[in-house]
Amino acid sequence: MKLLYEILDYNKKFVNNKYYEKYQTEDKYPSKEVVILTCMDTRLVELATKALNFSTGDVKIIKNAGAILSHPYDSVMRSLIIAVYSLKAKEIIVMGHKDCGMQNINTNDLIKAIRERGVSEDTLNVLKYSGINLNEWLHGFDNVNDSVEHDVKLIKNHPLLPNEVSVHGLVIDPTNGELTVIKNGYDDNQ
């Protein structure tokens, strides 16, 4: 059976048997008033919240490859701003992780895979002539601690972020959930 059909079959049971009840919350606001930017790594699906003692309804989560904030006005930053102003978040956690696939990613191999999957040279040339350097755009980071520190600074210094919002930087070990503090955001708000 194809994955989508398995999902839909299970979903009928999930709804009919009211399995959703244990995940219900009072409202859409994070009860711990925090938003986390973290990686989309499969090892962090539950670990990212459980290792921090968060449950359903406690936190807003934004996930992308490498927990990388690539531009101060990209969709990730927009989501963080919305979390602060519309969803009552008072703290932001940027949480990278050890052994991240975005660390030292070989962009040449990635572009080769793009070609092998059928994206034409014409398309790649249109991107190139439009000013998009795929090697730069697809590049991750060289050091996870530096990447987290970069994101924390970018967020904390954003002109639309209120000064009283604490921005923390953490690195999680995806094998056991151990956290390393890169930046304690309370230090900036004292």
Secondary structure, DSSP 4 states (H G I P E B T S, - for coil): --HHHHHHHHHHHHHHTTGGGGG--SSSS-TT-EEEEEE--GGGTTHHHHTTT--TTSEEEEEEGGG----TTSHHHHHHHHHHHTS---EEEEEEETT-TTBT--HHHHHHHHHHTT--HHHHHHHHHTT--HHHHH--BS-HHHHHHHHHHHHHT-TTS-TT-EEEEEEE-TTT--EEEEE-GGGGG-
